[in-house]
Amino acid sequence: MELVKVQNIVKHFRKQKGMFGAFETVKAVDDVSFSINEGETLGLVGESGCGKSTLGRIIIRLLREDSGKIFLNGKELTALNFNELKPLRRDMQIIFQDPFASLNPRIRIGAAVAETLEILKDEDAVRKAAKMLEMVGLPSSAFSKYPHEFSGGQRQRICIARALVSRPKFILCDEPVSSLDVSVQAQIINLLKDLKDELGLTYLFISHDLRVVRNISDRVAVMKDGKVVEIADNETIYKYPVNAYTKELIGSVQETGKEL
């Protein structure tokens, strides 16, 4: 069943060349369409600046598109105003790239995780926050501590708990392991996979790292210069890429001597 549908999304930015130069239009997202099925992980991969994070923020409604439509579970999000969209916020959450920057250093972890539920006026917010911290592999003592008392991997677990505490249907994972050590990356990826199965989640997983994307994704979309140039199931796109840019990406990784 289709959960997320992206239809002909366009987003342009105005950029100035130098301090006194002329302005030019940059096509950050250029007529992009795809869908994500319920319970699926779609990996979105491409080089830095290709528009993948901009697209992700449009889908999650942190940015507005210039044109196009976004649907969540059949409901057109792009047709809703701020107040109409508010009740649907609990169904879609985001895990950011930098876990330390995502957390307020003055707020204890338990309060940070419970905050979403308190905004939704959930009277059981504290208990649910504590349970979610346990689900992501943190001890009960974490509840009363501050962000600086945790490692990078632990902080990302906290951010995952905060994103999942409202039991959303759709999670945007925006480069969630790129700032972590390789060994910690594997732990977080395995955690995300376990939580997906346990909670019935659907992911859009954005990354520039082909190995990470292959490890977690059911299908992969390749993005270049604001366009999705190829999309296919995991095995097909890595073994039988069609687009020249996809072949170049995969070839560049294989040249390192490591298997994808």
C-alpha positions as CSV (number, residue, x, y, z in Angstrom):
1,M,0.0,0.0,0.0
2,E,1.3,3.4,-1.0
3,L,2.0,5.7,2.1
4,V,4.0,8.6,0.6
5,K,3.5,10.0,-2.9
6,V,5.7,12.7,-4.4
7,Q,4.3,14.2,-7.5
8,N,6.2,16.6,-9.8
9,I,7.9,18.6,-7.0
10,V,9.8,21.7,-8.0
11,K,11.9,24.0,-5.8
12,H,14.1,26.8,-7.0
13,F,16.4,29.1,-5.0
14,R,17.8,32.5,-5.9
15,K,21.6,32.6,-5.5
16,Q,23.9,35.6,-5.9
17,K,27.3,35.2,-7.6
18,G,29.7,36.8,-5.2
19,M,29.0,39.9,-3.1
20,F,27.9,42.2,-6.0
21,G,27.2,39.6,-8.7
22,A,24.0,38.9,-10.5
23,F,21.4,36.6,-9.1
24,E,20.8,33.2,-10.7
25,T,18.1,30.6,-10.3
26,V,19.3,27.2,-8.9
27,K,17.0,24.3,-9.5
28,A,17.3,22.5,-6.2
29,V,14.5,20.0,-7.0
30,D,13.4,19.7,-10.6
31,D,10.2,17.8,-11.3
32,V,10.7,14.9,-9.0
33,S,8.1,12.1,-8.6
34,F,8.1,8.8,-6.7
35,S,6.2,6.9,-4.1
36,I,7.1,5.0,-0.9
37,N,5.1,1.9,0.1
38,E,4.0,1.3,3.7
39,G,6.7,-0.5,5.6
40,E,9.3,0.2,2.9
41,T,12.7,2.0,3.2
42,L,13.5,4.0,0.1
43,G,17.1,5.1,0.0
44,L,17.8,8.5,-1.6
45,V,21.4,8.9,-2.7
46,G,23.4,11.5,-4.5
47,E,26.4,13.8,-4.1
48,S,26.4,16.9,-1.9
49,G,24.2,19.7,-3.3
50,C,22.1,17.5,-5.5
51,G,18.9,18.5,-3.7
52,K,18.1,15.4,-1.7
53,S,17.9,17.1,1.7
54,T,15.8,19.9,0.2
55,L,13.5,17.4,-1.2
56,G,13.3,15.6,2.2
57,R,12.4,18.8,4.0
58,I,9.6,19.5,1.4
59,I,8.1,16.1,2.0
60,I,8.2,16.5,5.7
61,R,6.7,20.1,5.3
62,L,9.7,22.0,6.7
63,L,10.0,23.7,3.3
64,R,7.4,24.8,0.8
65,E,7.7,23.7,-2.8
66,D,7.3,26.0,-5.8
67,S,4.9,23.5,-7.4
68,G,3.9,19.9,-7.2
69,K,2.0,17.7,-4.6
70,I,2.9,15.6,-1.6
71,F,0.5,12.9,-0.3
72,L,0.6,11.0,3.0
73,N,-1.7,8.1,3.2
74,G,-3.8,9.5,0.4
75,K,-4.2,13.0,2.0
76,E,-2.7,15.9,0.0
77,L,-0.3,17.7,2.4
78,T,0.5,20.5,0.0
79,A,-3.2,21.6,0.0
80,L,-3.2,22.1,3.8
81,N,-2.5,25.3,5.7
82,F,-0.5,25.4,9.0
83,N,-3.5,24.7,11.2
84,E,-4.8,21.9,9.0
85,L,-1.4,20.3,8.9
86,K,-0.8,20.4,12.6
87,P,-2.7,17.2,13.5
88,L,-0.8,15.2,10.9
89,R,2.6,16.3,12.3
90,R,2.7,13.3,14.7
91,D,2.5,10.9,11.7
92,M,5.7,12.2,10.1
93,Q,9.0,12.9,11.9
94,I,12.6,13.6,11.1
95,I,16.0,12.3,12.3
96,F,18.6,15.0,11.6
97,Q,22.3,14.5,10.6
98,D,23.9,16.1,13.7
99,P,22.5,14.7,16.9
100,F,24.3,17.2,19.2
101,A,22.9,20.2,17.3
102,S,19.5,18.7,17.4
103,L,19.3,18.7,21.2
104,N,19.0,21.7,23.5
105,P,22.0,21.4,25.8
106,R,20.0,22.9,28.7
107,I,17.1,20.4,28.5
108,R,17.3,17.0,30.1
109,I,17.0,14.0,27.8
110,G,13.7,12.8,29.3
111,A,12.1,16.2,28.8
112,A,13.4,16.5,25.2
113,V,11.8,13.1,24.3
114,A,8.6,13.8,26.1
115,E,8.2,17.3,24.6
116,T,6.5,16.1,21.4
117,L,3.8,14.2,23.4
118,E,3.3,17.2,25.8
119,I,2.6,19.4,22.8
120,L,0.1,16.8,21.7
121,K,-1.4,17.0,25.2
122,D,-0.7,13.4,26.0
123,E,-1.0,12.9,29.7
124,D,1.2,9.8,29.6
125,A,4.1,11.6,28.0
126,V,6.7,10.9,30.7
127,R,6.1,7.2,30.9
128,K,6.0,6.8,27.1
129,A,9.3,8.8,26.8
130,A,11.0,6.6,29.3
131,K,9.8,3.5,27.5
132,M,11.0,4.8,24.1
133,L,14.5,5.6,25.5
134,E,14.6,2.0,26.7
135,M,13.5,0.8,23.2
136,V,16.5,2.6,21.6
137,G,18.9,0.9,24.0
138,L,19.5,3.6,26.7
139,P,19.4,2.9,30.5
140,S,16.7,4.4,32.7
141,S,19.4,6.8,34.2
142,A,19.5,8.6,30.8
143,F,16.2,10.2,31.5
144,S,17.6,12.8,33.9
145,K,20.9,13.5,32.1
146,Y,21.9,16.3,29.7
147,P,23.1,15.8,26.0
148,H,26.8,16.5,26.8
149,E,26.9,13.4,29.0
150,F,26.4,11.1,26.0
151,S,28.6,9.9,23.1
152,G,27.6,10.7,19.5
153,G,26.0,7.4,19.0
154,Q,24.0,7.7,22.2
155,R,22.8,11.1,21.3
156,Q,21.6,9.8,17.9
157,R,19.7,7.1,19.8
158,I,18.1,9.9,21.8
159,C,17.1,11.7,18.6
160,I,15.6,8.5,17.3
161,A,13.6,8.1,20.5
162,R,12.3,11.7,20.2
163,A,11.3,11.1,16.6
164,L,9.5,7.8,17.3
165,V,7.8,8.7,20.6
166,S,4.6,9.9,18.9
167,R,4.5,6.6,17.0
168,P,4.6,8.2,13.5
169,K,3.9,6.3,10.3
170,F,6.7,8.0,8.2
171,I,10.3,8.9,9.2
172,L,12.7,11.1,7.2
173,C,16.2,10.0,8.0
174,D,18.4,12.8,6.8
175,E,22.0,11.6,6.8
176,P,21.5,10.1,10.3
177,V,24.8,8.3,10.6
178,S,27.2,10.5,8.5
179,S,28.7,12.2,11.6
180,L,29.3,8.9,13.4
181,D,32.3,6.5,13.5
182,V,31.9,3.5,11.2
183,S,31.4,1.0,14.0
184,V,28.7,3.2,15.5
185,Q,27.1,3.7,12.1
186,A,26.5,-0.1,11.9
187,Q,24.9,-0.1,15.4
188,I,22.5,2.8,14.5
189,I,21.6,1.2,11.2
190,N,20.8,-2.1,12.9
191,L,18.7,-0.2,15.5
192,L,16.7,1.6,12.7
193,K,16.1,-1.7,11.0
194,D,14.9,-3.4,14.2
195,L,12.6,-0.5,15.1
196,K,11.1,-0.5,11.6
197,D,10.1,-4.1,11.9
198,E,8.9,-3.7,15.5
199,L,6.9,-0.5,15.0
200,G,5.9,-0.9,11.3
201,L,7.7,2.2,10.2
202,T,8.3,3.6,6.7
203,Y,11.6,5.4,6.0
204,L,13.0,7.8,3.5
205,F,16.7,7.3,4.1
206,I,18.9,10.1,2.7
207,S,22.6,9.6,2.4
208,H,25.7,10.1,0.1
209,D,27.1,6.8,1.3
210,L,26.2,4.0,-1.1
211,R,27.2,1.2,1.3
212,V,25.0,2.6,4.1
213,V,22.1,3.0,1.7
214,R,22.4,-0.6,0.4
215,N,22.5,-2.0,3.9
216,I,19.1,-0.5,4.9
217,S,17.1,0.2,1.8
218,D,14.5,-1.9,-0.1
219,R,14.6,0.4,-3.1
220,V,17.1,3.1,-4.1
221,A,16.5,6.4,-5.9
222,V,19.6,8.2,-7.3
223,M,19.5,12.0,-7.5
224,K,21.6,14.4,-9.5
225,D,21.2,18.1,-10.2
226,G,17.8,18.2,-8.7
227,K,16.4,15.2,-10.6
228,V,15.9,11.5,-9.7
229,V,17.7,9.9,-12.6
230,E,17.1,6.3,-11.6
231,I,15.0,4.3,-9.2
232,A,14.9,0.5,-8.7
233,D,15.0,-2.2,-6.1
234,N,18.2,-2.5,-4.0
235,E,19.7,-5.5,-5.8
236,T,18.9,-4.3,-9.3
237,I,20.3,-0.8,-9.0
238,Y,23.7,-2.0,-7.6
239,K,24.2,-5.0,-10.0
240,Y,22.5,-3.6,-13.1
241,P,22.5,0.2,-13.1
242,V,21.1,1.8,-16.2
243,N,21.9,5.6,-15.8
244,A,25.4,6.7,-16.5
245,Y,25.6,8.7,-13.3
246,T,24.5,5.7,-11.2
247,K,27.2,3.6,-12.9
248,E,29.8,6.3,-12.1
249,L,28.7,6.4,-8.4
250,I,28.9,2.6,-8.0
251,G,32.1,2.4,-9.9
252,S,33.8,5.1,-7.7
253,V,33.0,3.0,-4.6
254,Q,34.2,-0.3,-6.1
255,E,37.5,1.3,-7.1
256,T,38.3,1.6,-3.3
257,G,38.6,-2.2,-3.3
258,K,35.7,-2.8,-1.0
259,E,32.5,-4.5,-2.0
260,L,29.2,-2.7,-1.9
